[in-house]
């Protein structure tokens, strides 16, 4: 009985301490560690959010880039940081979802992070080289199925969203393409516009300018509905692939065991930033969709994404590094 009472008292003291910490939070600068090099999509979004958080929380917010190993280096740094809300992770999906299926040696457990909020979502599109024979999404599907192993697709690297979306396409169509991985977005897109590869499943923000300039062609969008800025481009479902959706996202996560009151305070501030008209206008210009929502919704979304793409990795036999 004494042991139970002691544990109960300890829990009450910890809860009281957490509430007090949250009430005074933040009392010093916050550091957001971005899991990609400077200049990428995650980095750009994070810096916009960080600027807004400075105003909402009345505190300095510093952004640092810890890129490498598919986001694992930055994620590991934050995972092992103090769970006090002063070191946060801004990442693409892989380090908080499927990287355990892609890397043999993981030094952290993505499922233990405390999801704070989804910052933005970015729809993926089917982008082909300028002179690819197929002119529509339906023609593309038919062409790939009629020419097994003859169509090659680019990706930003093994295990990236562009790779896994192509693998999902192969799965649902029963087709076979040749994977040509690159080290990042720029070289992959250069290969598309240079007619060195045939196709890539790429986020809209990177593909739209090429499409508008006639340097590549978007044949379909991997969203549930057509996009307002591409009203004449069909969805993959309209092209005949039921429930074929794919997007990438940027998330803010906290180290394991970060107190809920602090996570909730951060979440409320991020949601407020995402509702600012200037932030929404900025994201609209670069074709990003503000997300937001509760920590519980972020957790459920990340779990669903992990399951979806984890199944694709297993069925496509994507090799581990």
N, C-alpha and C positions, 0 to 999 in steps of 0.2 A: 504493500500500500504506500509506504514511504517513497519507494522508487517511482511509482506512478505519479505521486504528488510532486516529486522533484522534477520529473519530466514535464509535467503540466506547468509548473512554475517557470521552467526554462523556456518553454514554448511561449508563454505569456510575455516573458521579458524580451525575447527575440521579436515578437510581434510589436511590442511597444517601441523597441529600438528601431524597427523598420518603419513604423509610422512616423517616428520623430525624424529619422533620416529623410524620409520622403517630404516631410513638411519643410525641412531646411534645404532640400535639393532644388537646384544645384547651387552649391556654395563655392565652387571653384570651376575652372575651365573643363569642358567636356571634349574628349577626343574621339573622333569617328575615323576608324581605320577602314579604308577602302581596299578591297581585295583584288583590285586590278591596277595597272599603271595609270598615271595621270593622263587625262585627255579622253578616256573611254566613256561609254554611255553611263556606267554606274558612277564614275567619278563626276561627270557633269551634273547628274541628278543630285548626288549627295551634296555638292557644293551649293546648289540652289536651296536645298532643305536646310543645310547648316546655317546659311545666311538668315533664313527665316527663324530658325530656332534661337539664334542670338537675340532677336527681338522679343520672341515669345517668352523665353526663359530669363532674359536679362543677364546673360552670361556669355563668356567667350566660348565659341565652338571651333575647334581646330580639326582640319581634315588632313589625314596622313595616308599615303599610298604604300601598301605592303603587297605588291603583286607577286605572282609566281605560283607554279604548281596548281594551275586551275583554280586559284583562289584559296588554296589550302594554307599558304603561309600567313596571310592576313587573318584568316579564320582561326588558326592555331594561336596566334598572338592574342586575339580577343578572348578566345576560349579560356586561356590561362590567366587572364587579367582578373583583378579584384571585382567581385560582383556588386559594385556600388553605383553603377550608372554613369561612371565617368570615362569608361572606355567601351565604345560600341562598334559593331561591325556593319559596314555597308557592303552588300555583295550581290553578285549575279546568282542565279539559282544553284549552280552546281555545288559550291562548298557547303551549302546548308541542306542539300537534298541528296543527290546521287553519287557524290564523289567516293563514298566507301565502296561502290561497285566498280569504280574506275581506277582506284589507286590501291596498291597492295599494302602500303604502309601508311596508315592514318594515325595521327597523333592526337586526335580529338574526335568526339562523337557529335555529329551535327544535330542529332535528336535532342541533345541536352541544352542547346541554346534556348534562350527565352525570346521568342518572336515579339518584336515591338510593333512593327507596322510594315505593310507593303507600300513602298513609295510610289512606284509607277509600274505600269504594264505596257509592253510593246508588242503589237501584233506581228506575226511572221507572214511572209508572202512567198509565193513561188516565182522566182526570178530566173529568166533564161537569157542566154547570150543573144546578141542582136539578130543574128541570122539563123537561129535555131528553126528547123523545119516546121514545128508545130506552132500555130498561131493562136490557139485557144487552149484552155485547160483540158477540155475533153480530148482534143487532138494530142496534147502532151501525154495524157494517161495512155491513150491508145498506142502512141508511138513507143513509149517505154516498154509496154507489155509486149509489143510486136518485135522489139529489138533487145532481148535480154543480154545484159553485159556489155552493151554498146554505148549506152549513155553514161557519162561520168558526171558526178556532182561534187562541188566544192564544199568545204566546211571551214569553220574557224579553228578546227582542231578536233581530235578524237574526244568524244564525250560532250561536245558543246551542243547547244540547242539546234544549231544548223545541221549537225551530224545526226542527232537523234530524231529530228523531224523527218529527215530523208529516210532514216531507218523505219520510222513509223509508216511513211508513204509506201515503202517496199512491202511492209507487212500487210497493209490493208488492200493493196492492189495485186499482191502476189507477183510483183515484178523484181527485177534484179538490176541494180546499177553499180557502177564502180566508184568507190569513195576516193577522193583526192583531198586529203587534209592539208590545210595551210596553218601558219602560225599567226592567226589573227584575222580581223575583218578586212583590212586594207589589201593584203596580198590576195585574199580569196576573191574580192570584188574586182581587182585588177585582172585576175585570170578570166573572170566572166566577160568583162568588157573587151578583153583582148582575144576573145574566142578560143581560149586555151582549155576551158571546161564548158560544159553544157548548161548546168543549172545549179542553183543554190537556194535553199530555204533560208531567207534572211529577214531580219527585223525591218519593218517598214521604214523606220527612221533612216536607215542606211541605204535602202533600195529606191526610195521614191525619187530622189534627185536624178539617179541614173535613168529611171523610167521616163521621167519628164523630159530629160535631155536626149532621149532616143539611144542611149548607150547600152541599154538592156531593156527587157520587157517583163513587166509583172503580169502573169497570166491568171493568178488567183490569189485570194487572201485566205489565211487559215483562221478565220474568225467565224463566229456564229452568224453575224449579219454583215452586209456590205459596209465598207468604210465611207464616211461622208466625203473624204477627199479623193476617193476612187469609186465613184458611184457606178461606173460602167464595168468594173472588174468584179467577176463573180466570186462567191465563196467556194471553198473546196467541196463543200456539201452540194452546192448547186452544180458543180462539175461531176457529181456522182459519187463522192466519198462521204458517206454518212458519218456525222459526228467527228469529222476531221478538224480538230482545232489545235493550234499551237501558238503560244506566245512566250515571251521571256519577261522577267520581272526583276525589279531591284528592291531589296528588302533591308530593313534595319533590324539587327538582332543584338541582344545583350548576353553577357556571359551567364553560364548556368548559375542558378540560385540568386539571381538578381531579385531583390524584393519586389513583389507585385505592385505596391504603391508607387515605386519609382518607375516601373515599366508603364503603368497606367498614366503617370504624369507625362512621360515622354510621348506616349501614344497620343494623348490629347493635344499636345503641342504640335506634333507632326501633322495630325489631321487639320489643325487650325492653319498651319502653313500651306497645306495642299488646297485649302479653300480660298486662299488669297488670290484676287483677280490677276495680279501681275504674274504670280507663279503659274497659274493655269494658262495664261496667255503665252508665257515663255515655253511651257511644255507643248502647247498646241503647235507652236512654230516648228518644233523639232519632232512632231508626230509622236509624242508620248502621252499616255493616258494616266492622269492622277488616280491613285487607287485609294489608300487609306483603309478605314475600318478598325475594328477592335483587335487587341492582341489575340483573342480566342479565334477570331476569323482568320487572322494571319497564320496562326498555328494550323488550323484546319486546311487552309489553302496549301501551305507548304507540305503537309502530310499527303494531300491528294496529288500534288505534283510529283512528290517522291515516288508514290505508288505507280503513277502513270508512266513516268519515264524510266523507273526502275524495271518495270516489266518489259519495256522496249529494249533496254540494255541487255537483259537476260535473253530475250528471244532473238535478238540480233547478234548475240555472242560477241559483244564489243570487248576487245581485249583489255586487260588491266595493265597499268603501267608499273 
